[in-house]
Amino acid sequence: MSVIKSTILGFPRMGSDRQLKKLVEGFWSGKVSEAELAEGSKNLRAEHWALQTSYGLTEVPVGDFSYYDHVLDAAYAVGIIPERYQELNKDSGIQAYFAMGRGLQNKNVDVRSLEMKKWFDTNYHFMVPEIADNQQFTLNSTKVVNEFKEATALGYTARPVILGPVTLLALSKATKGSTSKPLDHLSALIPVYIELLQQLAAAGAEWVQVDEPILSLDLDAAVYTVAFSQAYTEFAKVDGLKYLLTSYFDRLGDNLRLAAALPVHGIHLDLVRGASDLDAALAAIPADKVVSIGLINGRNIWKANLEQQLAVLNKVISARASGAAVWVNSSCSLLHSPHSLKPEAGHLDEETLGWLSFAEEKIEEVAILAAAAADRSSVERQLQSNTAKVLSRQQSERITRPEVQKRLAALDETFYSRQAPFTERQQVQRVALNLPLFPTTTIGSFPQTAEVRKARAQFRKGSLTKAEYEEFLDIETRKCIEWQDEAGLDVLVHGEFERTDMVEFFGENLEGFVFTKKGWVQSYGSRCVKPPVIFGDVSRPKPMTVDVARFAQSCSPNKPVKGMLTGPVTILQWSFVRDDQPRSQTAGQIALAIRDEVVDLEAAGIKVIQVDEPAIREGLPLRKTDYDAYLKWSVDVFRLATTGVRNETQIHTHFCYSDFNEIFTAIKSLDADVITIENSKSDLKLLGALEVHGYAAEIGPGLYDIHSPRVPSVEEMAARFAALQKYIPAENLWANPDCGLKTRGWPEVKESLINLVTVAVNARKTHAAAN
C-alpha cells in the first residue's frame, strides 16, 4: 500500500476578512508601525496553519505568505534590487521592498515601481524582476526560513515553499541597455539559493517545495535542460533536504521527461489542467520519487467530484510500487480561491452554496480524498454528500435557458463585422466628434473615495434610500465631468462611482450570475477583487448603463462622454466560470448581452463607447498549439459585442499589463477604432510591437503608471509621448494614463491629468509649428 500524504501547494494570504490588506495599507498610510505589521502578519499566518491542520492535512506550506507578491519576495530575497532602490534598502528594507512593488514619491525620493505582469493565465499580477549585466546576488532576506521556524515552533509539520531559480530568471527581464539575458546569470544565482537551502536544512526542514511553473510552457529544450540540470544538480548536494518539484496551470507535456530526470525527490502534477499527463507521468517518474497529484482545482470554486477524483487517485496508487509515497494535493496554490464559504451561509441560497468550494473547503476535499484512499468507510458519509451536491448542480433547472442557447446558435457572419472598414469609419467619426489632434482621455474610473464607499455601504444597509443614493451618484458624476472639462480633457468619462468592480457591476445586472459576500481574491499588492460566479446561461434582462451614460452626457454638452462597458472575455476571465460547457460558449452569451447594451447606448446618443478587454492576453493558453482556437473565439466575441453600431460611433477598447507581441495580430483583428494600452510600466515595450506589426487604427499608449502613488512630471510624460510619435501617425495618437484611476486619490489624479493635458497641448503646438 502506498504512503498517502495530504497537503496543498499554498493558501490565500489576505485572511478571511482581508486582514492583511488592512495591515499593509495601514502601514503605507502611517497608521500601522512596521512592528505592528509584522506581528499582525505573524498572527494571520498562525491562523492559516491552524485552519489547515484542523482538517487533517499531513503538513502545511510555509513561505507562501507575502506582503505584496511572491515573485517580488523571491527577487528581493536573493538581492535582485535595481540601482534606483539601493539607497532606500540601506535605510529601510521594507520601504525598498514596497517601492519596488508600488513606487515611492516624497520630498526625498521619487522612484517608479517594477513592471507588473499577469502570473501566467491568471488575474494575479506579479512584479517583474530586473537583472543588470553586473548583477550581484546576495542573500538579502531569510523570510522563508523565519516563517518555517514560526510554524515548527507552533508544532506544525511544515514544508518551505520557494520560487525556483530557473522560473525566477525566466520571468525576469534585463535592465534597459543590458547585453546579457537573465538566464545567463544562473551560475551566479545558484550559490545564493544554496545558502538559503542550507539555512532551511539547519532549521530542520525535510522537504522543500520548489515552484518551477515555467515547465508548463513551451521551452527551448537545449537551453532549459542545461539550466534545470545545473541548478538541481547543485541543490542535490545540500545534505538533509528533499525537493518537491512543482509546476501547475497546464500539462508538463514535452517537459515531463526533463522534470522526471532531475535529481529531485518528488514531482507534482496538475491533474486538473494537465490531466493528459497522467499516463505518461506514471511511466516516466521513477519508482523512488514521490508523485504529488493535484486533484482539487485551486483556480475555480466548484465542488470537486470526489468519486471521479478518487478513481484517479486509486489509479495512481495502483501504478506505483508498494510503499511508494503519493501526495494528494491541490492543483496549484489556493491563492486564486476565496478564503472560506462560511460567510456565505445565509447570503447564498442553500442549493448554490452546496455547489461551491472555496479554499477552506478545498482543504477538506484534499483530506477526504486522502482518507478515502486509506479507508473509504471513514469518509463514506462525506463522499455521499459530495455526490448528492454534484448531481444537484448537474440536474438543476436554473442552469440552462433555451432562448439564450437558440439565439447564440442562430448567429451568422453578419454579426461579426462593422458596416464599413476603419479608414471609412475614421473619416466619419472625425466629423461627428470634432476632436483635436492628440485627443486626451482617461481609461474610465475615477477615485473611489471614502465618501463613495460610505454611501454605497449605507445604501446596501438600507440607511440610504435608492433615490438618495442615486442623487449622491449624480452629484459625484457631475463634479467629475465638470472637473475633466475644466482640466482640458477631450473625451470624458462619468467616473464609475456606482461600480464596485468592472466585472462585478455587470454580473449584478445580468442573468446567470450569483455573488458572494466575502469571496475576495488577491489581484495585486493589497488589491482584492470579488469575482462573480457564472453558474448558468447569461442574458441581459434590461439596460445596465444607459441611464447613467445619458445623464453624464447631459453634464457635458460640448464634449463626448464615453459609455463604459467591460468586454465579454474580461467578464469571463475575471469571474468564476461554469465548467459544464466550453468557455467560448459562455463568452458568446456574454457578448450578446454586451452587444445589446452597446446598441442601446448608441440609441441614447452616446457617440463613444469603450468595451474594455484587459484580460484578453491573460486568457491566452500557455501552450502555443492551443493559441489559434482561443484567439479565434476571443476575437469573435469582441466583434460580436461591438459591431452592431453605425460607422460614426467610435468603439474604444483597453488592454493592460501583459506582453502584447504574441497577440498583436489578434488585437488588430478586433477592429476597434481606438485602443488604449498599458505602456509606461513596461518601459515602452509596446513600441517594439508597433515596429514589428504596425497598427493602422487609433491608439493611446499609456503615458503614466496609475498603480503607483507618484505624480509623473510633464517632462517625463512628454519624453514618452515624443517616443510614441516616431511610430504612430499624429492623427492616430491619443494621450491617456495606463489604466483606470479607481485606486488613486483625487489630489494625485488631478495633478497627473493636468500634466498629461499639458503634454498633449504642447505636442499640438510643436506639431503645428513643424507642419
Secondary structure, DSSP 8 states (H G I E B T S, - for coil): --EEEE--S---SS-TT-HHHHHHHHHHHTSS-HHHHHHHHHHHHHHHHHHHHHTT-S-EEES---SS-HHHHHHHHTT---GGGHHHHHH-HHHHHHHHHH-EESSS-EE---EEEESTTSS-EEEE-EE-TT--------HHHHHHHHHHHTT--EEEEEE-HHHHHHT-EE-TT--S-GGGGHHHHHHHHHHHHHHHHHTT--EEEEE-GGGGS---HHHHHHHHHHHHHHHTTSTT-EEEEE--SS--GGGHHHHHHSS-SEEEEETTT-GGGHHHHHHHS-TTSEEEEEEE-SS--B---HHHHHHHHHHHHHHS-TT-EEEEEESS-GGGS-S-SGGGBTTB-HHHHHHB--HHHHHHHHHHHHHHHH-GGGGHHHHHHHHHHHHHHHH-TTS--HHHHHHHHT--GGGGS-SS-HHHHHHHHHHHH---SS-BB--SB----HHHHHHHHHHHHTSS-HHHHHHHHHHHHHHHHHHHHHHT-SBB--B-TT-SSTTHHHHHTSEEEE--SS--EEEETTEEE---EEEEEEE-SS-SSHHHHHHHHHT-SSS-BEEEEE-HHHHHHTSEE-SSS-HHHHHHHHHHHHHHHHHHHHHTT--EEEEE-TTTTTTS-SSGGGHHHHHHHHHHHHHHHHTTS-TTSEEEEEE-SS--GGGHHHHHHT--SEEEE--TTTTTTHHHHHHHH---SEEEE-SS-TTSS----HHHHHHHHHHHHTTS-GGGB-B--SS--TTS-HHHHHHHHHHHHHHHHHHHHHHHHH-
